[in-house]
Amino acid sequence: MEWQEEQSGAAGAGAASALDFTVENVEKVLHQLYYDPNIENTNLAQKWLMQAQVSPQAWHFSWQLLQPDKVPEIQYFGASALHIKISRYWIDIPTDQYESLKAQLFTQITRFASGSKIVLTRLCVALALLALSMMPDAWPCAVADMDSPVDGQGCCLALLELLTVLPEEFQTSHLPQYRKGLVQTSLAVECGAVFPLLAQLLQQPSSPSCVCQKVLKCFSSWLQLEVPLQDCEALIQAAFAALQDSELFNSCVEAINGDMETSHGICCIAVALGENHSWALLDQVEHWQSFLALVNMIMFCTGIPGHYPAVYQQVYRPVYFQLVDVLLHKAQFPSDEEYGFWSSDEKEQFYIYRVDISDTLMYVYEMLGAELLSNLYDKLGHLLTSSEEPYSWHMEALLYGFQSITETINVNYSDVVPGLIGLIPRISISNMQLADTVMFTIGALSEWLADHPVMINSILPLVLHALGNPELSVSSVSTLKKICQECKYDLPPYAANIVAVSQDVLIKKIHKTGQCIWLMQVLGFLLSPLQVEEILKNLHSLISPYVQHLEKLAEEIPNPSNKLAIIHILGLPSNLFTTLDISHHDDDHEGPELHKLPVPQGPNPMVVVLQQVFQLIQKLVHIFAHEPAHFPPIEALFLLITSVTLTLFQQGPRDHPDIVDSFMQLLAQALKQKPDLFLSVFQCAVLALKFPEAPTVKASCGFFTELLPRCGEVESVGKVVQEDSHMLLIAVLEAIGGQASRSLMDCFADILFTLNKHCFSLLSMWIKEALQPPGFPSAHLSPEQKDTFSQQILHEQVNKRRVKEMVKEFTLLCWGLHGTDYTADY
């Protein structure tokens, strides 16, 4: 474009003489940012790239970085540079070049409709900013021009993405006040071109679910502009009609109602006072003016428009950064010598304290955003380049901060993470706590690695090396499992090495049974994308030693020792097969990133392995849920297992929580595969809910969440639920009331949610009666609080998260902790 060269030659002459911002140099520096192990070089690369993005030359190299032969990371940088130039340097663009810039952005968006999603979104934001800058004079029909007919699902989704980000960018734009009013008026008029299209797509029977979800999100975005109700009446009706679709239900509710929780929170205290103590207030006739003042307060709160506290945020940001420094200081381990004298209870309390710090850092991130990650990254870089010793505990605490945030926050668009990935291999590991935290930090970044597979090569050797250290068993195996689960389609080049290292540590018995099982699941994820012959080759290498060992054990006289060994050996391939998936399926990627597995050719690897060991394991079970010929022996075996376990329950199961745990998991799996295998084990599962062992309780809760949805499908299940649901509800309420650990409340909330969704009539009949006795499930509860809880539960059949919040609040009331300092951490 002509204006690109003009700007480069005029305003950028000085910068160009100092730094040559060419396409070739940009690509070289990006490579340096991602791959250079030297922290000083990566810091310089990051600063240089930031200068490049704001330079006049960015108008020129951005388009070239978007070429199809570039990798997504480079394309994304090009799209980001365009976005920055349009948002910050709009005034530099000659008016006669508006149309050319607009046309090129449209072309790129069309091309990336089947390309990288993150690049597409960034281009859509750039075009949206261009439209907002040109409306209404230079581009009066911007929305109508975007709202053009498209062919294909990809182009349709790209169009909806563009229409979605337009009002969102308007909300966050820094337009002058007079311009903002003009643009908002123009957008309100142009919604007449958007809503008919959205209604048409939502009502079309042929529209796939992903398109309908995008339509509803787009609708929600435009409603932020305070569109008159009559202008979107047809679309609202279409959204109501779509409520019948379970996949679209939540999106429809959000589009129609907006964020009701926020508005409720503004006046919840005043409302609760009026609702819970209305008679007490009305009885005090002489104080009628105070009661009327409360009513007016509620009305006033309801009518107040929300205002984002931008001023307060700026004032208190330094305080939050100081808080981060204090928390990370307190999260540091003591010296090895001091830590060695700590008791196991002290170490456990310190672990819990660090978890609380982790939760707090996550909330602080909501305030500080990406700037917090940059702050932590700068501190890490300083420690690595500092000559001060020792620094390992500072380093560990900073990595723990990164891990705390990246475990729960989407950091896929963070500019800091590439530098962090490059920095990790340079850390000198001086103790096991630091090594553990390094592993867990890598595991927390596994989703980021899935979107940036070029970085796997720099990080995977660290994990494989740690796999051979028994002191890093949990952290290394769990991290490798996350990487293989998230990045499995990008791991075939590394498969041989991962299999070799895994097989070596299994043979050397470095890990305990739990980690061996995880490692087999890792191998299942890893082998899934390979060709069948490659899978069979690896399975033969992995399984054959265990088959040979099993043959020897089968010939021995049964005894407790070889029984445990047999169970361990059978558990290994069993867990590998839980994650090995050779069926033809698509991953969630789009366009060129789409991974399509070939239709499997040849024998199923699992069948081949079973043929090798079938003679040895005739008296174990393999459930073939879709092959009727095998039903009689499977049912007979299932009856036998259930009968033996029920006998154990009658004798007293408290000494065998592991058996109860496994039995509950077996029942849940059986219900998934074949609900009519269900037998009368309801009471056993209720009893298991009262165990103190968390895994047993979780397994029992999982059994009920699988069972209850079947009560309308399977007559025998419905009958048992009808007869014994009251007993189940009592057990759940007792647990919530204080008999179970507060860490298990989400599991019990799942049961209440499932009861309400699939057995509403039973729950509505029993819950108020169950809560009626005084002091049940806790002496801290008032009748009003119990009645409020039952009403809240019965009114929520859609949002599981809200039910979990209700249960957590209720259990705090039961423990007498509601309103205390503990509440903030719970």
LUMLOPA-233003 format. One line per field, with one value per residue (C-alpha): x, y, z; residue in three letters. Coordinates in steps of 0.5 Angstrom, whole numbers, plus 2048, in hexadecimal, padded with zeros to 3 digits. Example, Ala and Ser with C-alpha at 12.3 -4.5 7.8 and 13.67 -1.06 7.14 Angstrom:
<sites>
X	c(819|81B)
Y	c(7F7|7FE)
Z	c(810|80E)
aa	c(Ala|Ser)
</sites>
This chain:
<sites>
X	c(800|803|801|805|80C|80A|80A|810|814|812|810|814|81B|81E|81C|81E|825|825|821|820|819|818|814|81A|81D|816|816|81D|81B|815|819|81E|818|815|81C|822|824|827|822|826|825|81D|81C|820|81C|815|817|819|813|80E|812|811|80A|809|80E|80C|80F|809|804|809|80B|805|801|807|807|800|802|800|807|808|807|801|805|808|802|7FF|804|803|7FB|7FD|801|7FC|7F7|7FC|7FD|7F6|7F4|7FA|7FC|7F5|7F7|7FD|7F9|7F7|7F0|7F1|7F4|7EE|7EA|7F1|7F2|7EB|7EB|7F1|7EF|7E8|7ED|7F1|7EB|7E8|7EE|7EF|7E8|7EB|7F1|7F4|7EE|7F3|7F5|7EE|7EC|7F1|7F0|7E9|7EA|7EF|7E9|7E4|7E9|7E9|7E2|7E1|7E6|7E3|7DB|7D7|7DA|7DF|7DC|7D4|7D2|7D8|7D3|7CF|7D6|7D8|7D1|7D2|7D0|7D5|7D6|7D9|7D9|7E0|7DE|7D7|7DB|7E0|7DA|7D7|7DE|7DF|7D8|7D9|7DF|7DC|7D8|7DD|7E3|7DE|7DD|7E4|7E6|7E9|7E5|7E4|7DE|7DA|7DD|7DA|7D3|7D3|7D6|7D1|7CB|7CE|7CF|7C8|7C5|7C9|7C7|7C1|7C6|7C8|7C2|7BF|7C5|7C6|7BE|7BF|7C5|7C2|7BB|7BF|7BE|7C4|7C9|7CE|7CE|7D5|7D2|7CC|7D0|7D4|7CD|7CB|7D2|7D1|7CA|7CD|7D2|7CE|7C9|7CE|7CC|7C6|7C2|7BA|7B6|7B2|7B8|7BA|7B3|7B4|7BB|7B8|7B3|7B8|7BC|7B6|7B5|7BC|7BB|7B9|7BF|7C4|7CA|7C8|7C4|7C9|7CB|7C4|7C2|7C9|7C7|7BF|7C1|7C8|7CC|7C7|7CC|7D0|7C9|7C7|7CD|7CD|7C7|7C7|7C8|7C2|7BE|7C0|7BE|7B7|7B6|7B8|7B6|7B0|7AB|7B0|7B0|7A9|7A7|7AB|7A5|7A8|7AF|7AB|7AF|7B5|7B2|7B0|7B7|7B9|7B4|7B6|7BE|7BC|7B8|7BE|7C3|7BF|7BF|7C7|7CA|7D1|7D8|7DE|7E3|7E9|7EB|7EB|7EF|7F4|7F5|7F6|7FA|801|7FE|7FC|803|806|801|804|80B|808|805|80A|80F|80B|80A|812|814|819|820|821|824|81E|819|81C|81A|813|80E|809|803|807|809|802|7FF|805|802|7FB|7FD|801|7FA|7F7|7FC|7FB|7F4|7F5|7FA|7F5|7F0|7F5|7F6|7EF|7F1|7F8|7F7|7FD|801|802|805|80A|80C|80D|811|815|817|819|81D|821|822|825|82A|82B|832|82F|82E|82A|824|821|81B|81A|819|815|810|810|80F|809|806|806|803|7FE|7FB|7FC|7F9|7F2|7F3|7F3|7FA|7FA|7FB|800|806|80A|809|80E|814|812|812|819|81B|819|81F|824|822|827|823|826|821|81B|816|818|818|811|80F|812|80F|808|809|80A|804|800|802|800|7FA|7FF|804|7FE|7FD|804|807|80E|810|80F|816|819|815|814|81B|81A|814|817|81D|819|815|81B|81B|817|817|813|80F|808|80A|80E|808|802|806|807|800|7FE|802|800|7F9|7F9|7FE|7FE|7FD|803|807|808|810|811|80D|813|817|811|810|817|818|811|813|819|816|811|816|81A|814|816|80E|809|803|7FF|804|805|7FD|7FE|804|800|7FB|800|802|7FB|7FA|801|800|7F9|7FB|7FF|7FE|7FB|802|806|801|801|809|809|804|808|80E|80A|806|80A|80E|808|805|80B|80B|803|804|809|804|7FF|803|804|800|7FB|7FE|7FD|803|802|7FB|7FD|802|7FD|7F8|7FE|800|7F8|7F7|7FD|7FA|7F3|7F5|7F9|7F2|7EE|7F2|7F4|7EF|7F0|7E9|7E8|7E7|7E8|7EC|7E9|7EE|7EC|7EF|7F6|7F7|7F1|7F4|7F0|7F2|7F1|7EC|7F0|7F2|7F3|7F2|7F0|7F6|7F2|7F0|7F7|7F9|7F3|7F4|7FB|7F9|7F2|7F3|7F7|7F1|7EA|7E8|7E9|7E4|7E4|7DD|7DA|7D4|7D2|7D3|7CD|7D0|7D5|7CF|7CD|7D5|7D6|7CF|7D1|7D8|7D5|7D0|7D6|7DA|7D4|7D2|7D9|7D9|7D2|7D5|7DA|7D6|7D2|7D8|7DA|7DE|7E1|7E8|7E8|7E7|7EB|7E6|7E0|7E4|7E5|7DE|7DB|7DF|7DD|7D6|7D6|7DA|7D5|7CF|7D3|7D3|7CD|7C8|7C4|7C9|7C8|7C6|7C4|7CA|7C7|7C7|7CF|7D0|7CD|7D1|7D7|7D5|7D7|7DE|7E3|7E8|7E7|7E8|7E3|7DE|7E0|7DF|7D8|7D6|7D8|7D3|7CD|7CE|7CE|7C9|7C3|7C3|7C1|7BB|7B6|7B9|7BA|7B4|7B8|7BC|7B6|7B3|7B9|7BA|7B3|7B3|7BA|7BB|7B9|7BF|7C4|7C1|7C2|7C9|7CB|7C8|7CC|7D2|7D1|7CF|7D6|7D7|7DC|7E2|7E0|7E5|7E0|7DA|7DA|7D9|7D3|7D0|7D1|7CC|7C7|7C7|7C6|7C0|7BD|7BE|7BC|7B8|7B4|7AE|7B2|7B6|7B1|7AD|7B3|7B7|7B3|7B1|7B8|7BA|7B4|7B7|7BA|7C2|7C2|7C7|7CA|7C8|7CB|7C5|7BF|7B8|7B9|7BF|7BD|7B7|7BB|7C0|7BB|7B7|7BE|7C0|7B9|7B9|7C0|7C0|7C4|7CB|7CF|7D4|7CE|7CC|7D3|7D3|7CD|7D0|7D6|7D2|7CE|7D3|7D7|7D0|7D0|7D7|7D5|7DB|7D7|7D9|7DF|7E6|7E6|7E1|7E5|7EA|7E5)
Y	c(800|807|80A|805|807|80E|80D|809|80E|814|813|80C|80F|810|809|805|808|805|7FE|7FB|7F9|7F4|7EE|7EA|7ED|7EC|7E5|7E4|7E8|7E4|7DD|7E0|7E2|7DB|7D7|7DB|7D8|7DE|7E2|7E9|7E7|7E6|7EC|7F0|7EC|7EE|7F6|7F6|7F2|7F7|7FD|7FA|7F9|801|803|806|800|7FB|7FD|7FA|7F3|7F2|7F0|7EB|7E8|7E6|7E2|7DA|7D7|7DA|7D7|7D9|7DD|7E1|7E2|7E4|7E9|7EC|7ED|7F0|7F5|7F7|7F8|7FC|801|802|803|807|80B|80C|813|811|80E|812|812|810|80A|808|803|800|7FE|7FC|7F7|7F4|7F2|7EF|7EB|7E9|7E7|7E3|7DF|7DE|7DB|7D4|7D6|7D7|7DA|7DE|7E2|7E2|7E6|7EB|7ED|7ED|7F2|7F6|7F7|7F9|7FE|801|801|805|80A|80B|80B|80E|813|80F|809|80A|803|7FF|7F9|7F8|7F8|7F2|7EF|7EC|7E5|7E0|7D8|7D3|7D2|7D5|7DB|7DC|7DB|7E0|7E5|7E4|7E5|7EC|7EE|7EC|7EF|7F6|7F8|7F5|7FA|800|7FE|7FE|804|80A|80E|816|817|81B|815|810|812|813|80C|809|80C|809|802|802|804|7FE|7F9|7F9|7F5|7F0|7EE|7EB|7E7|7E4|7E2|7DF|7DB|7D9|7D6|7D2|7CB|7CA|7CF|7CB|7CC|7CF|7D5|7D5|7D6|7DC|7DF|7DF|7E2|7E7|7E9|7EA|7EF|7F3|7F4|7F7|7FD|7FE|7FC|7FD|7F7|7F8|7F8|7F1|7EE|7E9|7E6|7E6|7E1|7DD|7DD|7DA|7D5|7D3|7D2|7CB|7C9|7C6|7C8|7D0|7D0|7D4|7D9|7DA|7DC|7E0|7E4|7E5|7E7|7EA|7E9|7E9|7E7|7ED|7F2|7ED|7EE|7F6|7F6|7EF|7F1|7F6|7F1|7EB|7F0|7F2|7EA|7E7|7EC|7EF|7ED|7F0|7F6|7F7|7F5|7FC|800|806|805|805|80B|806|800|805|807|800|7FF|806|803|7FD|801|806|800|7FD|803|805|803|800|804|800|803|805|80A|806|800|805|808|801|7FD|7FE|7FC|7F5|7F5|7F5|7F0|7EB|7ED|7EB|7E5|7E2|7E3|7E0|7DA|7D9|7D2|7D3|7D1|7C9|7C9|7CC|7C8|7C2|7C3|7C4|7BF|7BC|7C0|7C7|7C5|7C3|7CA|7CD|7CA|7CC|7D3|7D3|7D1|7D7|7DB|7D8|7DA|7E1|7E2|7DF|7E5|7EA|7E8|7EA|7F1|7F2|7EE|7EC|7F2|7ED|7E7|7ED|7EF|7E7|7E6|7EC|7EA|7E3|7E6|7EA|7E4|7E0|7E5|7E7|7E5|7E5|7DE|7DA|7DC|7D5|7D7|7DE|7DA|7D5|7DA|7DE|7D7|7D5|7DC|7DB|7D4|7D6|7DB|7D7|7D1|7D5|7DB|7DA|7DD|7DB|7E2|7E4|7E7|7E5|7DD|7DC|7DF|7DB|7D5|7D7|7D9|7D2|7CE|7D3|7D2|7CE|7C9|7C9|7C5|7C1|7C6|7CB|7C5|7C3|7CA|7CA|7C4|7C7|7CD|7CA|7C5|7CC|7CE|7C8|7CB|7D1|7CC|7C9|7CF|7D1|7CA|7CC|7CD|7C6|7C4|7C9|7C7|7BF|7BD|7C0|7BC|7B5|7B6|7B8|7B1|7AD|7B1|7AD|7B3|7B7|7B1|7B5|7BB|7B8|7B3|7B8|7BD|7B8|7B6|7BD|7BE|7B7|7B9|7C0|7BF|7B8|7BA|7BE|7B8|7B3|7B5|7B4|7AE|7A9|7AD|7AD|7A6|7A4|7A8|7A6|79F|7A0|7A3|79D|798|79B|79C|7A3|7A5|7A2|79F|7A5|7A9|7A3|7A3|7AA|7A8|7A3|7A8|7AD|7A8|7A7|7AE|7AE|7A8|7AA|7AE|7A9|7A4|79D|79A|79F|79E|796|797|79B|797|790|794|796|791|78A|78B|78B|785|781|783|781|77A|779|77C|778|771|773|771|777|77B|782|784|782|784|78B|78A|788|78D|792|78F|78F|796|799|797|798|79F|7A0|79E|7A3|7A8|7A5|7A7|7A5|7A7|7AC|7B3|7BA|7BE|7C5|7C9|7CD|7CD|7CB|7CA|7C4|7BD|7B8|7B1|7AC|7A6|7A1|79B|794|791|795|795|794|78D|78B|78C|788|782|782|782|77F|778|77B|77F|77B|77D|784|789|78D|790|790|794|794|78C|788|782|783|786|780|77E|786|786|780|783|78A|786|783|789|78D|787|786|78E|78E|789|78D|793|78F|78D|794|797|79C|798|798|79F|79D|798|79C|7A2|79C|79A|7A0|7A2|79B|79D|7A4|7A1|79B|7A0|7A4|79E|79A|79D|797|793|797|793|795|799|79F|79F|79C|7A3|7A7|7A4|7A5|7AD|7AD|7AA|7AF|7AD|7B2|7AE|7A9|7AF|7B1|7AB|7AA|7B1|7AF|7A9|7AD|7B2|7AC|7A9|7AE|7B0|7A9|7A9|7AB|7A6|79F|79D|799|7A0|7A4|7A0|7A0|7A7|7A8|7A4|7A6|7AD|7B0|7AC|7AF|7B6|7B5|7B2|7B8|7BD|7BA|7BB|7C2|7C3|7C2|7BA|7BB|7BF|7C5|7C4|7BF|7C3|7C4|7BC|7BD|7C3|7BE|7BA|7BF|7C2|7BB|7BA|7C0|7BF|7B8|7B7|7BE|7BB|7B7|7BC|7C1|7BC|7BA|7C0|7C5|7BF|7BD|7C3|7C4|7C1|7C6|7C6|7C2|7C2|7C7|7CB|7D1|7D2|7D6|7D3|7D9|7D7|7D0|7D2|7D7|7D2|7CD|7D2|7D4|7CD|7CB|7D1|7D0|7CA|7CD|7D0|7CB|7D0|7D4|7CE|7CD|7D4|7D3|7CD|7D0|7D6|7D1|7CD|7D3|7D5|7CD|7CE|7D5|7D8|7DC|7E4|7E2|7E3|7DC|7DD|7E1|7DB|7D6)
Z	c(800|7FE|805|808|805|806|80D|80E|80A|80E|815|816|813|819|81C|816|816|81D|81C|816|817|811|810|810|816|81A|818|81B|821|822|822|827|82C|82B|82B|82E|835|837|83B|839|832|833|837|831|82C|82F|830|829|826|82A|827|820|821|822|81D|816|813|816|811|80C|80F|812|80C|80A|811|80F|809|809|809|810|817|81B|820|81B|818|81E|81F|819|81A|821|81E|819|81F|823|81D|81C|824|825|81F|81B|81A|816|810|80A|809|802|804|809|803|802|809|80A|803|806|80D|80A|805|80B|80F|80A|809|810|811|810|813|81A|81F|823|81D|81A|821|821|819|81B|821|81C|817|81D|81F|818|817|81E|81C|815|817|816|811|80D|80E|80F|80D|811|814|80D|809|80E|80E|807|805|806|804|809|810|811|80E|812|818|816|814|81B|81F|81B|81D|824|825|822|828|82D|82A|82B|832|834|82E|830|82B|82D|831|82B|826|82B|82A|823|822|827|823|81D|820|823|81C|818|81D|818|813|819|81C|816|814|81B|81C|815|817|81E|81B|815|817|813|817|81B|823|822|81E|822|828|825|823|82A|82C|826|829|830|82D|82A|830|834|82F|833|82C|82D|82E|828|824|826|827|822|824|82B|829|825|82B|82F|82A|82B|832|830|82E|834|831|830|836|83A|834|833|83B|83B|834|837|83E|83E|844|84A|84F|84F|850|855|859|859|85E|861|868|868|865|86A|86F|86D|86B|871|876|873|879|87E|87A|879|880|882|880|884|87F|879|876|876|873|86D|86D|86C|866|863|864|860|85B|85A|85A|854|850|851|84A|84B|84B|84A|84F|84B|850|856|851|84F|857|85A|854|858|85E|85B|858|85F|861|85C|85F|866|864|860|865|86A|865|865|868|86E|86E|86D|874|877|873|875|87C|87A|87C|877|87A|879|872|871|874|86F|869|86B|86C|865|862|865|862|85B|85C|85E|858|853|856|855|84E|84D|84F|84C|846|841|845|84B|846|843|84A|84C|846|847|84E|84B|846|84C|850|84A|848|850|853|85A|85D|85F|85B|85A|85F|85C|855|858|85B|854|850|855|854|84C|84D|852|84C|846|849|849|844|83D|83B|834|831|836|834|83A|83A|834|838|83E|83A|837|83E|842|83F|841|849|84D|851|858|85C|85B|85D|857|852|854|853|84C|84A|84D|849|843|844|845|83E|83A|837|835|832|82E|82A|82A|828|825|82D|82F|82D|832|838|837|838|83F|841|83E|842|848|847|849|850|855|85A|854|852|853|850|84A|848|849|845|83F|840|83F|839|835|836|834|82E|82C|825|825|828|823|822|829|82A|829|82F|834|833|834|83A|83D|83C|83F|846|846|845|84B|84F|851|852|856|854|853|84F|84B|849|847|843|83F|83E|83B|836|834|832|82F|82B|829|823|820|81A|81C|81B|81F|825|824|824|82A|82E|82D|830|836|837|836|83C|840|83D|83E|845|845|843|848|84E|84B|84C|853|859|85B|860|863|85F|858|859|85A|854|84F|851|850|849|847|849|844|83D|840|841|83B|837|83B|837|830|82B|824|822|81C|81F|81E|823|825|821|81B|813|812|81A|819|81B|817|819|814|814|818|813|816|81C|823|827|82D|82A|828|82F|832|82E|831|838|837|83A|840|842|840|848|847|843|83D|83C|835|835|82E|82D|82F|82F|835|839|83D|840|841|845|849|84B|84D|851|854|856|858|85D|860|861|864|869|86B|86C|871|875|875|86F|873|873|86C|869|863|861|862|85D|858|858|858|851|84E|84F|84C|846|846|846|840|83C|83D|842|843|846|84C|853|85A|85C|85E|865|865|861|866|86B|867|867|86F|86E|870|86B|865|85F|862|862|85B|858|85C|85A|852|853|855|84F|84A|84D|84F|847|846|84A|845|840|844|848|84D|84E|84F|854|858|858|859|860|862|860|867|86A|865|866|86D|86C|868|86D|872|86E|86D|874|876|876|870|86E|86B|865|863|862|85B|85A|85F|85B|855|858|85A|853|850|854|853|84B|84A|851|852|855|85A|85C|85D|861|866|867|86B|86F|870|872|877|87E|882|882|87C|878|87D|883|880|87B|87C|879|874|872|870|86D|868|867|864|860|85D|85B|858|854|851|84B|846|849|84D|84F|853|857|859|85B|85F|862|864|868|86B|86E|871|874|877|87A|87D|878|874|874|877|875|872|86D|869|868|867)
aa	c(Met|Glu|Trp|Gln|Glu|Glu|Gln|Ser|Gly|Ala|Ala|Gly|Ala|Gly|Ala|Ala|Ser|Ala|Leu|Asp|Phe|Thr|Val|Glu|Asn|Val|Glu|Lys|Val|Leu|His|Gln|Leu|Tyr|Tyr|Asp|Pro|Asn|Ile|Glu|Asn|Thr|Asn|Leu|Ala|Gln|Lys|Trp|Leu|Met|Gln|Ala|Gln|Val|Ser|Pro|Gln|Ala|Trp|His|Phe|Ser|Trp|Gln|Leu|Leu|Gln|Pro|Asp|Lys|Val|Pro|Glu|Ile|Gln|Tyr|Phe|Gly|Ala|Ser|Ala|Leu|His|Ile|Lys|Ile|Ser|Arg|Tyr|Trp|Ile|Asp|Ile|Pro|Thr|Asp|Gln|Tyr|Glu|Ser|Leu|Lys|Ala|Gln|Leu|Phe|Thr|Gln|Ile|Thr|Arg|Phe|Ala|Ser|Gly|Ser|Lys|Ile|Val|Leu|Thr|Arg|Leu|Cys|Val|Ala|Leu|Ala|Leu|Leu|Ala|Leu|Ser|Met|Met|Pro|Asp|Ala|Trp|Pro|Cys|Ala|Val|Ala|Asp|Met|Asp|Ser|Pro|Val|Asp|Gly|Gln|Gly|Cys|Cys|Leu|Ala|Leu|Leu|Glu|Leu|Leu|Thr|Val|Leu|Pro|Glu|Glu|Phe|Gln|Thr|Ser|His|Leu|Pro|Gln|Tyr|Arg|Lys|Gly|Leu|Val|Gln|Thr|Ser|Leu|Ala|Val|Glu|Cys|Gly|Ala|Val|Phe|Pro|Leu|Leu|Ala|Gln|Leu|Leu|Gln|Gln|Pro|Ser|Ser|Pro|Ser|Cys|Val|Cys|Gln|Lys|Val|Leu|Lys|Cys|Phe|Ser|Ser|Trp|Leu|Gln|Leu|Glu|Val|Pro|Leu|Gln|Asp|Cys|Glu|Ala|Leu|Ile|Gln|Ala|Ala|Phe|Ala|Ala|Leu|Gln|Asp|Ser|Glu|Leu|Phe|Asn|Ser|Cys|Val|Glu|Ala|Ile|Asn|Gly|Asp|Met|Glu|Thr|Ser|His|Gly|Ile|Cys|Cys|Ile|Ala|Val|Ala|Leu|Gly|Glu|Asn|His|Ser|Trp|Ala|Leu|Leu|Asp|Gln|Val|Glu|His|Trp|Gln|Ser|Phe|Leu|Ala|Leu|Val|Asn|Met|Ile|Met|Phe|Cys|Thr|Gly|Ile|Pro|Gly|His|Tyr|Pro|Ala|Val|Tyr|Gln|Gln|Val|Tyr|Arg|Pro|Val|Tyr|Phe|Gln|Leu|Val|Asp|Val|Leu|Leu|His|Lys|Ala|Gln|Phe|Pro|Ser|Asp|Glu|Glu|Tyr|Gly|Phe|Trp|Ser|Ser|Asp|Glu|Lys|Glu|Gln|Phe|Tyr|Ile|Tyr|Arg|Val|Asp|Ile|Ser|Asp|Thr|Leu|Met|Tyr|Val|Tyr|Glu|Met|Leu|Gly|Ala|Glu|Leu|Leu|Ser|Asn|Leu|Tyr|Asp|Lys|Leu|Gly|His|Leu|Leu|Thr|Ser|Ser|Glu|Glu|Pro|Tyr|Ser|Trp|His|Met|Glu|Ala|Leu|Leu|Tyr|Gly|Phe|Gln|Ser|Ile|Thr|Glu|Thr|Ile|Asn|Val|Asn|Tyr|Ser|Asp|Val|Val|Pro|Gly|Leu|Ile|Gly|Leu|Ile|Pro|Arg|Ile|Ser|Ile|Ser|Asn|Met|Gln|Leu|Ala|Asp|Thr|Val|Met|Phe|Thr|Ile|Gly|Ala|Leu|Ser|Glu|Trp|Leu|Ala|Asp|His|Pro|Val|Met|Ile|Asn|Ser|Ile|Leu|Pro|Leu|Val|Leu|His|Ala|Leu|Gly|Asn|Pro|Glu|Leu|Ser|Val|Ser|Ser|Val|Ser|Thr|Leu|Lys|Lys|Ile|Cys|Gln|Glu|Cys|Lys|Tyr|Asp|Leu|Pro|Pro|Tyr|Ala|Ala|Asn|Ile|Val|Ala|Val|Ser|Gln|Asp|Val|Leu|Ile|Lys|Lys|Ile|His|Lys|Thr|Gly|Gln|Cys|Ile|Trp|Leu|Met|Gln|Val|Leu|Gly|Phe|Leu|Leu|Ser|Pro|Leu|Gln|Val|Glu|Glu|Ile|Leu|Lys|Asn|Leu|His|Ser|Leu|Ile|Ser|Pro|Tyr|Val|Gln|His|Leu|Glu|Lys|Leu|Ala|Glu|Glu|Ile|Pro|Asn|Pro|Ser|Asn|Lys|Leu|Ala|Ile|Ile|His|Ile|Leu|Gly|Leu|Pro|Ser|Asn|Leu|Phe|Thr|Thr|Leu|Asp|Ile|Ser|His|His|Asp|Asp|Asp|His|Glu|Gly|Pro|Glu|Leu|His|Lys|Leu|Pro|Val|Pro|Gln|Gly|Pro|Asn|Pro|Met|Val|Val|Val|Leu|Gln|Gln|Val|Phe|Gln|Leu|Ile|Gln|Lys|Leu|Val|His|Ile|Phe|Ala|His|Glu|Pro|Ala|His|Phe|Pro|Pro|Ile|Glu|Ala|Leu|Phe|Leu|Leu|Ile|Thr|Ser|Val|Thr|Leu|Thr|Leu|Phe|Gln|Gln|Gly|Pro|Arg|Asp|His|Pro|Asp|Ile|Val|Asp|Ser|Phe|Met|Gln|Leu|Leu|Ala|Gln|Ala|Leu|Lys|Gln|Lys|Pro|Asp|Leu|Phe|Leu|Ser|Val|Phe|Gln|Cys|Ala|Val|Leu|Ala|Leu|Lys|Phe|Pro|Glu|Ala|Pro|Thr|Val|Lys|Ala|Ser|Cys|Gly|Phe|Phe|Thr|Glu|Leu|Leu|Pro|Arg|Cys|Gly|Glu|Val|Glu|Ser|Val|Gly|Lys|Val|Val|Gln|Glu|Asp|Ser|His|Met|Leu|Leu|Ile|Ala|Val|Leu|Glu|Ala|Ile|Gly|Gly|Gln|Ala|Ser|Arg|Ser|Leu|Met|Asp|Cys|Phe|Ala|Asp|Ile|Leu|Phe|Thr|Leu|Asn|Lys|His|Cys|Phe|Ser|Leu|Leu|Ser|Met|Trp|Ile|Lys|Glu|Ala|Leu|Gln|Pro|Pro|Gly|Phe|Pro|Ser|Ala|His|Leu|Ser|Pro|Glu|Gln|Lys|Asp|Thr|Phe|Ser|Gln|Gln|Ile|Leu|His|Glu|Gln|Val|Asn|Lys|Arg|Arg|Val|Lys|Glu|Met|Val|Lys|Glu|Phe|Thr|Leu|Leu|Cys|Trp|Gly|Leu|His|Gly|Thr|Asp|Tyr|Thr|Ala|Asp|Tyr)
</sites>
